[in-house]
C-alpha cells in the first residue's frame, strides 16, 4: 500500500508491528482500528486536505460541530489562557495555528480511528502552519473511567517502539468534563486542570515538547514541575465555585 500524501509505502510488516504493539495491551478493538488505519485509502486522502480552524472529521459544518468548536475556543481563551494553565497555548491560539476537528465518534474505537487520522495529518502539515490539533468528541458516550482507560492504553501504545504509524511524533493530552484526580476531594479546584466542556484530545507535536523541555533544562528549570506548581496555585486561588460557574457558562454558550 502506498500513501500518496506521506510519500511512504505501508507494508504488511508495518501493519504486523503495529498490531503486535496493540496486542500487548490486550485491547483487541485497537488492533482492528489500526489495521483499518493502514489500508484505508480515505486516510491518505484526508492527510492531503488539512486545513486550520475548521471541522475535520465531520464532512459537513453542522450547527453541532460549529457549537463544539466555538465552545472549545472559549474554553481555551477563558480558562487555559486566562489562568495560564499552559504557557504555550496563547501563541498558536492567537496566531490561528490550531486545527479544531469535531469527531462524531460515540465510542473508543471511533475516537482512536479519528485520532490516528488527525495524527497523520498533523505530522504531514508544516509546523509553521499547523502547531497542534484539538480533537473534540461531543458525541462520545463513554464515562470518565472508560476515557481514562483509553488515555492509558493509547499513551502506552504511542510510546511503544513497535508503533510504526505515527512513529512517536505525536503526544496526546486528554481532557474530559468529569475528570478527577485520584486521591483528591471531589470539589478540589485542581480537577479543572484536566476538564473541558466536551471530551477533547489535544494532539501535540513531540518535537515541540522536547524542544520546550530542553530549553527549560538549559535555564535550570523543570518545565513540567513549574507548570504543575503554577496550575495548583492558580486554580486554588480561583476556587471551585468560580470554576464551576465558568464551565456552566461555557456549556450554555
PESUL-V502052 format. One line per field, one symbol per residue. phi: phi as a letter, one per 20 degrees, with the letter a starting at -180 (. if undefined). psi: psi as a letter, one per 20 degrees, with the letter a starting at -180 (. if undefined). Layout:
# PESUL-V502052
phi->???
psi->???
This chain:
# PESUL-V502052
phi->.deffemceedfffffffffffffeldfffffffffffdfffffffffdfbdncfdeffdeffffffffffffffffedfegelfcfdefffffelddedceeefdcfgfffffffgffffffeefffdbeacdedcfefdfffffffffgfffffffeffeedeelmeccecdcbgdgcefndggefffgffddbfcgcdeedffffffffffffffemceggffffffffffffffnffffffffffffef
psi->ppohhikqporhhggggghgghhiiknhhhggghghhhiphhghhhhikqrpjrpggqhqmrhgghggghggghgggifgggilhoijhgghghjljppopoqjpiahghhgghghghgggghhqphihohrpoopmhipiqahgghhhgggghggghiqhiojgilkippqpqqqhkpppqjqqhjphhhihkqrhrppoooqphhgghgggghghhjkpoggggggggggghhhhgqggghghghhghhi.
